[in-house]
């Protein structure tokens, strides 16, 4: 479920960012919200989990992929975005905080500026990456269901 959430949220991030009917601020904040949700949902799939949850391993997911280093690099980039930008307040390329100074006579006024930057180019890479992982999950589920059906002589349906 988290992987599908990640995929859908990233598609919405891209959609909101390009929506001409939204104001610049609305586009930025809606796309950033969906982007952050997507990254967090993705990372949950690879995090240590309760015993009843399945934890994905990027090496397993990419073992039959011809461009596995590309996918591993994207995976690492997503984890870094989560760790440096979303979960912790570390130096990152998506937000800049600085002060503008204004001097009048013997007085200096500091004006805080916050700049939120769009993660250009990452939406499409993440969507492609997520699609690979969704295919991997679907394949694993399919194999498990096939085994259950054969072992128990039953038919399993999904809604």
Helices and strands as residue ranges (DSSP letters): H 2-18, H 24-46, H 58-61, H 68-81, I 82-86, E 95-104, E 107-116, H 122-152
